[in-house]
Structure formats: structure tokens, C-alpha cells
């Protein structure tokens, strides 16, 4: 494409000077920001003066070919630093870029020929200089440049010498010795790199113009639709809106930018996680988008988040997907000791709105981003479906409650789950000091409407990957009224190749079946007399309990990006129907806090980690303690 001519060839000329971001300096001459008064009305325009100067012929050619003539002859006061050193070949490159961008339907204000060249030489208002000038000037492309005056007609703009102030009726014209160095922002920098075409192509795909109705001038309604006499559009990008505005100059960002080689390796690795059943339309496109999104999702960091989330970027670096609500998983979207960790050995490039770290190694661990542990709130109605009878009447009563785990002798009683699985119920009437003495667990309490029925609830597991191995856990809270354990069983139903569910589910067998020697389980003799006792799980009557349901579970089809999940998990009470047993041995009331799904790349990894949920986070927890 011709746009690459500018980005890859002309970049050598335009980007040759050192890139320095200068901070603003105090300028006591406030009149430097004002239009020059008097004697201007009778002067030629900026356009006329540029056209009449043979040393600016190449610059004038760019002005004409890019349609900037109207701007430079309008009443709007501008200051132009026109480069005498612009060669004919450079001018042609800029014009090629302009035409290529027009062919891509880019608006003038977003055309790279304008933003990276022409607007890089023009500022609003008339900027006079003197020997005392020491200022920062905002150019039309939003870049800030250091302006130093040596006389009323000469000085430097970002170390580029200029002279010969010409007073025009719409501003001031200076002649700069060289093409003004373009200082790219993060997105602009990646677009200039020949080894980051994959990243650029993916982000560019989401560029879209949206009508700004407030700024547009409406002209009436035709066929029920508003017609605009003057429509104003803004360039938007869905991906950057979600992950970080790396094209804006008003924030500081980091980007760990993958090279094309890293992009290709990660694409090949992640793509199998998105194998869809035959009922999914555009499955290949969906898999492609999901895979590419995975590659970029953890690579953008907004440094203003440091104050928002009260962390020190020297100790920890949080990407734009980080949230304080992810206390269950301290690995997710956060990197501790980044300079000696994730950023170590990466080339660092300064940009106008932050830094690019060039990733030619593949430093992002997917378990810290999209491939991390997923905690599904069992008490959230968006995940479960209450069973109904033949009359379409619900057979279960489901309500949300909160269990408070109290301290014992100044210490919290230890659940079999991580402290990170807890969350403070801020809606509680307890004071903040009270919350220091207890932790709260929201849970779904499920009761059968008839005493003879077993209690059960079906969950739709969201966003499951294909071709990986899951360890699945259930977190329960104790029955603080009867203090009886819960006996339960779990069945699973998974979509077929055609996208339909089988007529019957498959029961999980307990990876740690109940035996006479099972510790902490009362009445094992009663359990062992039940049919299918290998399906039986027992949840503690005294503590918050995390129970391994199944290890190394592999799904053939992905549910990521679909409205409905492809995996259904049904949790139901288990045990004898005798009321005498129920009253003194176990409870059939489900108290479910969350379902935890931990993905692994290989079966061996999943099996090795199955019985140690804490190990999934131990390394990061240890690093956190050192901060």
C-alpha cells in the first residue's frame, strides 16, 4: 500500500531527529498567544506567501494536493513553520499517503499525511517570538513542541531552526530549515513499524466513523430520518475503547507491543480454544476475532490507574482490564516487580503519550489475562435455571443470602478455600471496624418446594474454551441453622457437534470417593450403603468449603462469545429419602457460593494442580507479600 511508503520510507526523513517530549515552561509574554494586531489586513495570506516563495515550492505542492489551501487562506489565525528542507521525493511520499488514506475513506483530520506531516508544522493563533521566548506550543495534530526564540524573526521549534517571520493577514509564516520531526503516540508508532503489521491490521479493522449529532447541523426530517446540512463525524475504535485509548495525547500509556513473529506464535497457540459446533454461524470469523483479541487484551496499561487503584507502578503494573473486584485471583491482569519481570529485556521506546515495549519474546502469560481462573457466582440468577414441572411451575425456591465467617480467638476460622474467594458485603449494616472481624460470602440457598423432592439447580457455564483441560471446583457455605453437612451429586451436559444437548446428563464421580477411612466425614456407613455412592460429595457443616468436582475436563466446543453456554452443570442433593436420616445426618438445602473453573494447556498440568487450588496463585501471592 502507498501508506507504507510514508510509514516505512519517508519515516527515515521525518523521524530522523531525536524524539524528545518537553514539559511546558512558563512564558511571561502572554501576548505570544494573541493574534498580531495592526498592519495585517493589507498583507497577503499564508497561502499566498507560501506560493510566492520558490524555496517553499515542495511544501506548497503538498498544501495544494492535500486540499489545505482553503485552511491557509481562511481568516483563522495560524502559525506555519514551512520546511525549506522538504525534498521533492518527500513531498511526493506525503501526497501518496494522502491519496491512499482518502481511498480508505479517512477523513482529512485523521489522514496520516495531515496528522504526521502537515499538521505537524502548523499551530493555532499567531505565535510571535523574541529573545525571551521559552514556551511549549500545541500543534494542530495535538503534539506539543518546545519553542525558543532568539530574535523577533528566528528561533528553534523542537531543535529545528527557523527564521524570517512573515506577517500575513491570517497569521505568521516562518521558514524552518528541516522537516519537523514527527513524535508519534503509541498507536502511531506501531503503525510505523514494519514488524508490527499484524497488530496494526487488527486495530485498523475497528476504525469507524460515528456521527456526532450534537456537533452536526440538522436540516430536517426526510422519511423519518434526520438529514444533516453539515455532519460532523468522529473516528472511533471499538477495541481501543475497550482496552485503552493509545491514540490519545491526554493520558500516559504503556503498550507491550507484539512483533509479527510473536503474534503468529500466539495466534497458533490460542486459536484451538475457539472450535465451535456446527450450529454457530461465522464460526471461523468468531474464532479469528476471539484469538486476536486474546493477544492484545493484557498488553495495554493506563498509568493513571495507579492512583485510582493505589498501586506503585515500580512494584506492580496493572493492565486496563484490572479491577479491584478480582480479589479472588491476584494473578489476573497484574504483574509484580515489572522492571525485573515482565518488562525485563524489552526495548523501550518513548512516544508522545507514553512508552512502547517491543515484545519479541511473548512475555504475556495467558493465565494472567484471558486464560485465567474463572469464578462463577453461584448466587447470580444469570447463571442458573430453576427446574420446572410438567405444568411449567418452578419446583425449587432460590434466594440469595450472606454467610458471615467470624473470627475465633482473634483469628478467622480457616476455610478450605483461599481468602481471595471472599468478598466484603458493602451493603451490610456492619461498620467498617466490624468488617475487620468477619468475612462475608454471598450464596444461593436452594430448597425443594416439596419435602419428598431432591434439591437441585442447573448452571449454564459461560465462556468455556475448547481443547484445554479444566479443573472444576464448588465453594459451599455451611448450614448455620442445622449444622448438618450437605451430601450432593453433580451431573454435566455438553453440546454435541450439531449444537444440541443430549437427552441425558453424565454424572461426575467424586475424584476422592468416600470410604470408611475418609477424614472429617461423619456417617460414612450411611453413605456407603447408598446406590451410586461414588457420585457422592460431602460439603462441610462447619466451614466454607472448596471441593474438587472434577479434574482435567476437556470440552470439544467453545462457548466463548455465544449467548448461551455449551456446558450445563446440575448440582443436586444426594442421600436416602428417609426423613429420620435427613433430620439427623445431612441437609438437602444447597448453599452455593461459587463455581471455580481453572483452565490448563495440558492434562498433566491439570492433574498435577487438581488437589492444590492455592498453588494456582502461590507464586504471585509470595511476590505480593514482598511489596
C-alpha positions as CSV (number, residue, x, y, z in Angstrom):
1,X,0.0,0.0,0.0
2,X,1.1,3.5,-0.6
3,X,0.5,4.4,3.0
4,X,3.5,2.2,3.8
5,X,5.7,4.5,1.6
6,X,5.3,7.2,4.2
7,X,5.4,4.9,7.2
8,X,8.4,2.9,6.2
9,X,10.4,5.1,3.7
10,X,9.6,8.7,4.5
11,X,9.8,7.9,8.2
12,X,13.6,7.9,7.8
13,X,13.4,11.6,6.9
14,X,10.6,12.7,9.1
15,X,11.6,10.6,12.2
16,X,15.3,11.1,11.9
17,X,15.7,13.7,14.7
18,X,15.8,12.5,18.4
19,X,12.4,12.2,19.9
20,X,12.1,14.4,23.0
21,X,8.9,15.2,24.9
22,X,9.3,18.6,26.5
23,X,7.3,19.8,29.5
24,X,5.7,23.1,29.5
25,X,7.7,26.2,30.5
26,X,6.4,29.4,32.0
27,X,6.2,32.2,29.4
28,X,5.6,35.7,30.9
29,X,4.8,37.1,27.5
30,X,1.1,36.2,27.3
31,X,0.8,38.3,24.1
32,X,2.6,35.5,22.3
33,X,-0.7,33.7,22.3
34,X,-2.6,36.6,20.7
35,X,-3.1,37.4,17.1
36,X,-0.8,40.1,15.8
37,X,-2.6,43.4,15.8
38,X,-2.5,46.0,13.2
39,X,-1.0,46.0,9.7
40,X,-2.2,42.5,8.9
41,X,-5.4,43.3,6.9
42,X,-3.4,44.5,3.9
43,X,-1.0,41.6,3.9
44,X,-1.2,38.6,1.7
45,X,-2.4,35.3,3.2
46,X,-0.3,32.5,4.5
47,X,-1.2,30.6,1.3
48,X,-0.1,33.5,-1.0
49,X,3.2,33.9,0.8
50,X,4.0,30.2,0.6
51,X,3.1,30.1,-3.1
52,X,5.3,33.0,-3.9
53,X,8.4,31.7,-2.2
54,X,10.4,29.4,-4.5
55,X,12.2,27.8,-1.5
56,X,8.8,26.5,-0.4
57,X,7.7,25.0,-3.7
58,X,7.7,21.4,-2.4
59,X,5.7,22.4,0.7
60,X,3.3,24.4,-1.5
61,X,2.8,21.3,-3.6
62,X,1.8,19.3,-0.6
63,X,-0.6,22.0,0.5
64,X,-2.3,22.0,-2.9
65,X,-2.5,18.3,-3.3
66,X,-3.9,17.7,0.2
67,X,-6.6,20.3,0.0
68,X,-5.1,22.5,2.7
69,X,-5.2,25.6,0.5
70,X,-8.6,26.7,2.0
71,X,-7.3,26.4,5.5
72,X,-4.2,28.5,4.8
73,X,-6.3,31.2,3.1
74,X,-9.1,31.3,5.6
75,X,-9.4,34.1,8.3
76,X,-8.4,31.6,11.0
77,X,-5.1,32.8,12.6
78,X,-2.4,30.2,12.3
79,X,1.4,30.0,12.6
80,X,3.2,27.9,9.9
81,X,6.8,26.6,10.1
82,X,7.2,25.7,6.5
83,X,10.2,23.4,5.9
84,X,12.7,24.7,3.3
85,X,14.4,21.3,3.5
86,X,11.5,19.3,2.2
87,X,12.6,17.5,-0.9
88,X,10.5,16.7,-3.9
89,X,10.7,13.0,-3.1
90,X,9.5,13.6,0.4
91,X,6.6,15.8,-0.9
92,X,5.6,13.0,-3.3
93,X,5.6,10.5,-0.4
94,X,3.3,12.7,1.6
95,X,0.9,13.1,-1.3
96,X,0.9,9.3,-1.9
97,X,0.0,8.8,1.7
98,X,-2.8,11.3,1.5
99,X,-4.3,9.7,-1.6
100,X,-4.0,6.2,0.0
101,X,-5.8,7.4,3.1
102,X,-8.6,9.0,1.0
103,X,-9.1,5.7,-0.8
104,X,-9.6,4.2,2.7
105,X,-12.3,6.8,3.4
106,X,-10.2,8.5,6.1
107,X,-11.5,12.0,6.9
108,X,-9.0,14.9,6.5
109,X,-8.4,15.3,10.2
110,X,-7.4,11.7,10.5
111,X,-5.4,11.4,7.3
112,X,-1.8,10.4,8.1
113,X,-0.5,12.9,5.6
114,X,-2.1,15.6,7.6
115,X,-1.6,14.3,11.2
116,X,2.0,13.1,10.7
117,X,3.2,15.9,8.4
118,X,1.2,19.0,7.6
119,X,-0.4,19.5,11.0
120,X,3.0,18.8,12.5
121,X,4.1,22.2,11.1
122,X,1.1,24.3,11.9
123,X,-0.2,25.8,15.2
124,X,-3.4,27.8,16.1
125,X,-3.0,31.5,16.6
126,X,-0.2,33.8,15.6
127,X,2.9,32.9,17.6
128,X,5.4,35.8,17.8
129,X,8.9,35.2,19.2
130,X,11.6,37.2,20.9
131,X,14.9,36.5,22.6
132,X,12.9,35.8,25.8
133,X,10.6,33.2,24.3
134,X,10.7,29.8,26.1
135,X,7.4,28.1,25.5
136,X,5.5,25.0,24.6
137,X,3.3,25.1,21.5
138,X,0.4,22.7,20.7
139,X,0.4,21.8,17.0
140,X,-2.7,21.0,15.0
141,X,-2.1,17.3,15.4
142,X,-2.1,17.6,19.2
143,X,1.7,17.3,19.6
144,X,3.5,19.6,22.0
145,X,6.7,21.2,20.8
146,X,9.3,23.3,22.6
147,X,9.6,26.9,21.1
148,X,12.7,29.0,21.8
149,X,13.2,32.5,20.3
150,X,16.5,34.1,19.5
151,X,15.1,37.3,18.0
152,X,11.8,38.6,16.7
153,X,12.3,36.6,13.5
154,X,14.2,33.5,14.4
155,X,14.5,30.6,16.9
156,X,14.0,26.8,17.1
157,X,11.0,24.6,17.2
158,X,11.9,21.3,18.9
159,X,15.5,22.0,17.9
160,X,14.6,22.7,14.3
161,X,16.0,26.2,13.4
162,X,13.6,28.7,11.8
163,X,13.8,32.4,10.6
164,X,12.2,35.1,8.5
165,X,8.9,35.9,10.2
166,X,6.4,37.0,7.6
167,X,3.3,38.8,8.9
168,X,0.3,37.6,6.9
169,X,-3.4,38.6,7.1
170,X,-4.2,35.3,8.8
171,X,-1.1,34.5,10.8
172,X,2.6,34.3,10.7
173,X,4.9,32.3,8.4
174,X,8.3,31.1,9.4
175,X,10.8,29.2,7.3
176,X,12.2,26.1,9.1
177,X,15.4,24.6,7.9
178,X,14.2,21.0,8.1
179,X,11.1,18.8,8.1
180,X,9.8,18.9,11.6
181,X,10.3,15.6,13.4
182,X,7.1,13.8,14.0
183,X,6.8,12.5,17.5
184,X,4.3,9.6,17.3
185,X,1.9,8.5,20.0
186,X,1.8,4.8,20.8
187,X,-0.6,3.8,18.1
188,X,1.1,5.9,15.5
189,X,4.5,4.4,16.5
190,X,3.2,0.8,16.0
191,X,1.8,1.7,12.6
192,X,5.2,3.0,11.5
193,X,6.9,-0.4,12.4
194,X,7.3,-2.9,9.6
195,X,7.4,-5.8,12.1
196,X,4.1,-4.9,13.8
197,X,1.8,-5.2,10.7
198,X,-0.4,-7.8,12.4
199,X,-1.2,-5.6,15.4
200,X,-1.8,-2.6,13.1
201,X,-4.1,-4.5,10.8
202,X,-6.2,-5.8,13.6
203,X,-6.7,-2.5,15.3
204,X,-7.3,-0.6,12.0
205,X,-10.1,-3.0,11.2
206,X,-12.1,-1.5,14.0
207,X,-11.7,2.1,12.9
208,X,-15.2,3.6,12.3
209,X,-16.7,7.0,11.9
210,X,-19.7,7.8,14.0
211,X,-21.9,10.8,13.6
212,X,-21.7,13.5,16.3
213,X,-25.3,14.6,16.4
214,X,-24.6,17.4,18.9
215,X,-21.9,19.0,16.7
216,X,-23.8,18.4,13.4
217,X,-26.3,20.8,11.9
218,X,-29.7,19.2,11.3
219,X,-31.7,20.2,8.2
220,X,-35.0,18.5,8.8
221,X,-36.5,15.0,8.7
222,X,-37.0,13.0,5.5
223,X,-38.7,9.6,5.5
224,X,-38.5,9.6,9.3
225,X,-34.7,10.2,9.4
226,X,-32.9,13.4,10.3
227,X,-31.0,14.9,7.4
228,X,-27.9,17.0,8.2
229,X,-26.8,20.1,6.4
230,X,-23.4,19.8,8.0
231,X,-22.5,16.5,9.5
232,X,-19.6,16.0,11.9
233,X,-18.1,12.6,12.4
234,X,-15.6,11.2,14.9
235,X,-13.2,8.4,14.4
236,X,-13.9,5.6,16.9
237,X,-12.4,2.2,17.5
238,X,-14.2,-0.5,19.5
239,X,-11.1,-2.3,20.5
240,X,-9.3,0.8,21.8
241,X,-12.5,1.9,23.6
242,X,-12.4,-1.4,25.5
243,X,-8.7,-1.8,26.1
244,X,-7.1,1.7,26.1
245,X,-7.0,4.9,24.1
246,X,-3.4,4.6,23.0
247,X,-4.1,7.1,20.1
248,X,-4.9,10.0,22.5
249,X,-2.4,12.5,23.8
250,X,-4.1,13.3,27.1
251,X,-3.1,10.2,29.1
252,X,0.1,8.2,29.7
253,X,0.0,4.6,28.5
254,X,2.4,1.6,28.2
255,X,2.0,-0.9,25.4
256,X,3.8,-4.2,25.3
257,X,3.6,-4.5,21.5
258,X,3.9,-7.9,20.0
259,X,6.1,-8.3,16.9
260,X,4.6,-10.2,13.9
261,X,6.6,-13.3,14.9
262,X,5.1,-13.3,18.5
263,X,1.7,-12.5,17.1
264,X,1.9,-15.6,14.8
265,X,3.0,-17.9,17.6
266,X,0.3,-16.8,20.0
267,X,-2.4,-16.9,17.3
268,X,-1.5,-20.6,16.6
269,X,-1.5,-21.4,20.3
270,X,-4.8,-19.7,21.2
271,X,-6.9,-20.5,18.1
272,X,-7.8,-24.1,19.1
273,X,-9.6,-22.7,22.2
274,X,-12.3,-21.5,19.8
275,X,-13.6,-24.5,18.0
276,X,-17.4,-24.1,17.6
277,X,-20.1,-26.6,16.9
278,X,-21.8,-26.6,13.5
279,X,-24.8,-24.5,14.7
280,X,-22.6,-21.4,15.2
281,X,-22.7,-19.1,12.2
282,X,-19.5,-17.5,11.0
283,X,-17.6,-19.7,13.4
284,X,-14.2,-19.2,11.7
285,X,-14.6,-15.4,11.9
286,X,-15.6,-15.6,15.5
287,X,-12.6,-17.7,16.3
288,X,-10.3,-15.3,14.5
289,X,-11.6,-12.3,16.3
290,X,-11.5,-14.0,19.7
291,X,-7.9,-15.2,19.2
292,X,-6.6,-11.8,18.1
293,X,-8.4,-10.1,21.0
294,X,-6.7,-12.5,23.4
295,X,-3.3,-11.5,22.0
296,X,-3.9,-7.8,22.8
297,X,-6.2,-7.9,25.8
298,X,-3.5,-7.7,28.5
299,X,-0.9,-5.6,26.8
300,X,-2.2,-2.0,27.4
301,X,-1.6,-0.2,30.7
302,X,-3.0,3.2,31.6
303,X,-0.7,4.8,34.2
304,X,-3.5,7.0,35.6
305,X,-4.9,3.8,37.1
306,X,-2.0,3.8,39.5
307,X,-3.7,6.5,41.7
308,X,-7.1,5.0,41.1
309,X,-6.2,1.6,42.4
310,X,-3.5,2.9,44.8
311,X,-0.6,0.9,43.5
312,X,3.0,1.9,42.7
313,X,4.0,1.2,39.1
314,X,7.5,0.4,40.3
315,X,6.2,-2.5,42.4
316,X,3.2,-3.6,40.3
317,X,1.8,-2.9,36.8
318,X,-1.9,-3.4,36.2
319,X,-3.3,-3.5,32.7
320,X,-6.5,-1.8,31.7
321,X,-8.6,-4.9,32.5
322,X,-7.6,-4.9,36.1
323,X,-10.3,-4.4,38.7
324,X,-10.4,-4.3,42.5
325,X,-13.3,-6.7,42.2
326,X,-11.0,-9.5,41.1
327,X,-9.7,-10.2,44.7
328,X,-10.2,-14.0,44.1
329,X,-7.3,-14.1,41.7
330,X,-4.2,-11.9,42.4
331,X,-2.6,-13.1,39.2
332,X,-5.3,-11.6,36.9
333,X,-4.1,-8.6,34.9
334,X,-1.4,-7.5,37.3
335,X,2.4,-8.0,37.1
336,X,4.6,-7.6,40.2
337,X,8.1,-6.2,40.0
338,X,7.7,-5.3,36.3
339,X,11.1,-3.9,35.6
340,X,12.8,-7.2,36.7
341,X,9.9,-9.2,35.5
342,X,7.6,-8.8,32.5
343,X,9.4,-5.7,31.1
344,X,12.9,-7.1,31.6
345,X,15.0,-7.2,28.4
346,X,12.4,-5.5,26.2
347,X,13.4,-2.5,24.1
348,X,11.7,0.7,25.5
349,X,10.6,3.4,23.0
350,X,9.3,6.8,24.2
351,X,6.2,8.1,22.5
352,X,4.2,11.3,22.9
353,X,1.7,9.6,25.2
354,X,3.8,7.0,27.0
355,X,6.1,4.1,26.1
356,X,6.1,1.1,23.8
357,X,7.9,-2.0,25.0
358,X,8.7,-4.2,22.0
359,X,7.8,-7.8,22.7
360,X,9.8,-10.2,20.6
361,X,9.7,-12.9,23.2
362,X,6.0,-13.4,24.0
363,X,6.1,-12.2,27.6
364,X,2.4,-12.2,28.4
365,X,1.3,-15.3,30.3
366,X,-2.2,-16.1,29.1
367,X,-3.1,-17.3,32.7
368,X,-2.8,-13.6,33.7
369,X,-5.3,-12.4,31.1
370,X,-8.0,-14.3,29.2
371,X,-6.9,-17.9,30.2
372,X,-7.1,-17.3,34.0
373,X,-9.2,-18.8,36.6
374,X,-12.9,-18.0,36.3
375,X,-15.1,-17.6,39.3
376,X,-18.8,-18.0,38.6
377,X,-21.1,-16.5,41.2
378,X,-23.4,-19.3,42.1
379,X,-25.9,-16.9,43.6
380,X,-26.3,-14.9,40.4
381,X,-29.5,-15.7,38.5
382,X,-27.9,-15.0,35.2
383,X,-26.1,-18.4,35.5
384,X,-28.7,-20.7,36.8
385,X,-32.1,-22.1,35.6
386,X,-34.7,-23.2,38.1
387,X,-36.2,-26.5,37.2
388,X,-40.0,-26.7,36.4
389,X,-42.6,-29.5,36.4
390,X,-45.0,-30.5,33.6
391,X,-47.2,-27.5,34.4
392,X,-44.2,-25.2,33.9
393,X,-44.2,-24.5,37.7
394,X,-40.9,-23.9,39.4
395,X,-40.0,-26.8,41.7
396,X,-37.3,-25.0,43.7
397,X,-37.2,-22.0,45.9
398,X,-34.0,-20.0,45.3
399,X,-32.9,-17.0,47.3
400,X,-29.7,-15.0,47.9
401,X,-28.2,-14.9,51.4
402,X,-25.0,-14.0,53.1
403,X,-22.9,-16.1,55.4
404,X,-20.5,-14.3,57.8
405,X,-17.4,-16.1,58.8
406,X,-16.5,-15.0,62.3
407,X,-13.0,-14.8,63.9
408,X,-12.2,-17.3,66.5
409,X,-9.8,-16.1,69.3
410,X,-8.9,-13.2,67.1
411,X,-8.3,-15.4,64.0
412,X,-10.6,-16.2,61.2
413,X,-11.5,-19.8,61.0
414,X,-9.7,-21.3,58.1
415,X,-11.9,-22.4,55.1
416,X,-10.6,-24.9,52.6
417,X,-10.7,-22.1,50.0
418,X,-8.4,-19.1,49.6
419,X,-9.1,-15.9,51.4
420,X,-9.3,-14.4,48.0
421,X,-12.6,-16.2,47.4
422,X,-14.3,-13.9,49.9
423,X,-15.8,-10.5,49.3
424,X,-16.9,-7.9,51.7
425,X,-20.6,-7.2,51.6
426,X,-20.6,-3.4,51.5
427,X,-24.3,-3.3,51.7
428,X,-24.2,-4.8,55.2
429,X,-25.2,-2.8,58.2
430,X,-21.9,-3.7,59.8
431,X,-19.5,-0.8,60.4
432,X,-16.0,-0.8,58.8
433,X,-14.5,-1.9,62.1
434,X,-16.9,-4.8,62.3
435,X,-15.9,-5.9,58.8
436,X,-12.3,-6.4,60.1
437,X,-13.6,-9.1,62.3
438,X,-15.6,-11.1,59.8
439,X,-15.7,-12.0,56.1
440,X,-18.9,-12.5,54.1
441,X,-19.9,-14.9,51.4
442,X,-22.9,-14.4,49.3
443,X,-24.6,-17.6,48.3
444,X,-27.6,-19.1,46.6
445,X,-29.9,-21.0,49.1
446,X,-31.9,-23.7,47.3
447,X,-34.9,-25.5,48.8
448,X,-37.2,-28.0,47.2
449,X,-40.9,-27.0,47.3
450,X,-41.9,-30.5,48.3
451,X,-40.4,-32.5,51.1
452,X,-40.0,-35.6,49.0
453,X,-38.0,-34.0,46.2
454,X,-34.3,-33.8,46.0
455,X,-32.9,-30.3,45.8
456,X,-31.2,-29.3,42.6
457,X,-30.1,-26.3,40.4
458,X,-28.8,-26.2,36.9
459,X,-26.0,-23.8,35.9
460,X,-25.1,-22.6,32.5
461,X,-21.3,-22.4,32.5
462,X,-20.3,-19.3,30.4
463,X,-17.3,-18.6,28.1
464,X,-15.8,-22.1,28.2
465,X,-12.8,-22.9,26.0
466,X,-12.4,-25.9,23.7
467,X,-9.3,-28.1,23.6
468,X,-8.0,-27.3,27.0
469,X,-8.3,-29.0,30.4
470,X,-10.4,-27.7,33.3
471,X,-10.3,-28.4,37.0
472,X,-13.7,-27.6,38.4
473,X,-14.4,-26.7,42.0
474,X,-17.5,-25.8,44.0
475,X,-17.5,-23.5,47.0
476,X,-20.2,-24.0,49.6
477,X,-21.1,-22.3,52.9
478,X,-22.2,-24.3,56.0
479,X,-25.8,-24.6,57.2
480,X,-25.6,-22.3,60.3
481,X,-29.0,-23.4,61.4
482,X,-28.9,-27.3,61.5
483,X,-25.1,-27.6,61.4
484,X,-25.5,-30.6,59.2
485,X,-23.3,-31.4,56.2
486,X,-24.6,-31.3,52.6
487,X,-24.5,-34.5,50.6
488,X,-24.7,-33.8,46.9
489,X,-24.0,-35.0,43.4
490,X,-23.1,-33.2,40.1
491,X,-24.1,-34.0,36.5
492,X,-22.9,-32.4,33.3
493,X,-24.5,-32.0,29.9
494,X,-22.4,-30.8,26.9
495,X,-23.5,-29.8,23.4
496,X,-23.0,-32.2,20.5
497,X,-21.3,-31.4,17.2
498,X,-24.7,-30.1,15.9
499,X,-25.1,-27.7,18.8
500,X,-27.9,-29.7,20.7
501,X,-27.7,-31.1,24.2
502,X,-28.1,-34.9,24.7
503,X,-31.3,-36.0,26.3
504,X,-29.5,-37.2,29.5
505,X,-26.6,-35.9,31.6
506,X,-23.4,-37.6,32.7
507,X,-22.7,-37.8,36.4
508,X,-19.3,-36.8,37.9
509,X,-17.7,-39.4,40.0
510,X,-16.0,-37.9,43.1
511,X,-12.2,-37.8,42.4
512,X,-11.9,-38.6,46.2
513,X,-14.6,-41.1,46.8
514,X,-16.0,-41.6,50.3
515,X,-14.5,-44.6,52.1
516,X,-14.6,-45.8,55.7
517,X,-11.3,-44.0,56.2
518,X,-12.4,-40.7,54.8
519,X,-11.4,-37.9,57.3
520,X,-13.8,-35.3,58.5
521,X,-16.9,-37.1,57.2
522,X,-19.5,-38.4,59.6
523,X,-21.8,-41.3,58.9
524,X,-19.7,-42.8,56.1
525,X,-21.5,-46.0,56.8
526,X,-24.8,-44.4,55.7
527,X,-23.2,-43.0,52.5
528,X,-21.6,-46.3,51.6
529,X,-25.0,-48.1,51.7
530,X,-26.4,-45.8,49.1
531,X,-26.5,-46.8,45.4
532,X,-24.1,-44.9,43.2
533,X,-22.2,-43.7,46.3
534,X,-19.2,-42.9,44.1
535,X,-21.1,-39.8,43.0
536,X,-21.4,-38.5,46.5
537,X,-19.7,-35.3,47.6
538,X,-19.9,-34.0,51.2
539,X,-19.7,-30.3,52.0
540,X,-18.6,-29.3,55.5
541,X,-21.2,-28.4,58.1
542,X,-18.7,-26.1,59.9
543,X,-16.8,-24.1,57.4
544,X,-16.7,-22.6,53.9
545,X,-15.6,-25.5,51.8
546,X,-13.9,-25.7,48.4
547,X,-14.5,-29.1,46.8
548,X,-12.8,-30.5,43.7
549,X,-15.7,-31.8,41.4
550,X,-13.6,-33.0,38.5
551,X,-10.1,-32.6,37.1
552,X,-8.8,-32.3,33.6
553,X,-12.2,-32.0,31.9
554,X,-11.9,-31.3,28.2
555,X,-14.6,-29.8,26.0
556,X,-14.8,-30.2,22.2
557,X,-16.6,-27.0,21.5
558,X,-16.2,-23.4,22.8
559,X,-18.9,-21.3,24.3
560,X,-16.9,-18.0,24.2
561,X,-18.8,-15.2,22.5
562,X,-22.1,-17.1,22.4
563,X,-25.4,-16.0,24.0
564,X,-25.8,-19.4,25.6
565,X,-23.2,-21.7,27.2
566,X,-22.3,-25.1,25.8
567,X,-21.9,-26.7,29.2
568,X,-24.6,-27.3,31.8
569,X,-23.8,-28.3,35.3
570,X,-26.5,-29.6,37.6
571,X,-25.9,-29.7,41.4
572,X,-28.4,-31.7,43.4
573,X,-28.7,-33.2,46.9
574,X,-27.9,-36.8,47.4
575,X,-28.9,-39.3,50.0
576,X,-31.5,-41.5,51.5
577,X,-35.1,-40.3,51.4
578,X,-35.8,-41.4,54.9
579,X,-36.8,-38.4,57.0
580,X,-35.1,-39.8,60.0
581,X,-31.8,-39.8,58.2
582,X,-32.4,-36.3,56.9
583,X,-33.1,-34.9,60.3
584,X,-30.0,-36.2,62.0
585,X,-27.4,-37.0,59.3
586,X,-27.4,-34.5,56.4
587,X,-29.2,-31.5,54.9
588,X,-30.7,-31.2,51.4
589,X,-30.6,-27.4,51.3
590,X,-28.0,-26.2,48.8
591,X,-25.8,-23.3,49.9
592,X,-23.7,-22.4,46.9
593,X,-21.1,-19.6,46.8
594,X,-19.3,-20.1,43.5
595,X,-18.2,-22.5,40.9
596,X,-14.5,-22.2,40.0
597,X,-13.1,-23.2,36.7
598,X,-9.3,-23.3,36.2
599,X,-8.0,-24.0,32.6
600,X,-4.7,-25.6,31.8
601,X,-3.0,-26.2,28.5
602,X,-2.2,-29.9,29.2
603,X,-3.9,-32.8,31.0
604,X,-0.7,-33.3,33.0
605,X,-0.7,-29.7,34.3
606,X,-4.4,-30.0,35.3
607,X,-4.0,-33.3,37.2
608,X,-0.9,-32.1,39.0
609,X,-2.7,-29.0,40.3
610,X,-6.1,-30.5,40.9
611,X,-5.8,-31.0,44.7
612,X,-4.0,-27.7,45.4
613,X,-6.1,-24.8,44.3
614,X,-3.8,-22.5,46.4
615,X,-0.9,-23.4,44.2
616,X,-2.5,-21.7,41.2
617,X,-1.7,-18.4,42.9
618,X,1.2,-19.1,45.3
619,X,3.9,-17.6,43.2
620,X,2.1,-14.3,42.9
621,X,0.9,-14.3,46.5
622,X,4.5,-14.6,47.6
623,X,5.6,-11.7,45.3
624,X,2.8,-9.7,46.7
625,X,4.0,-10.2,50.3
626,X,7.3,-8.7,49.3
627,X,5.9,-5.4,48.0
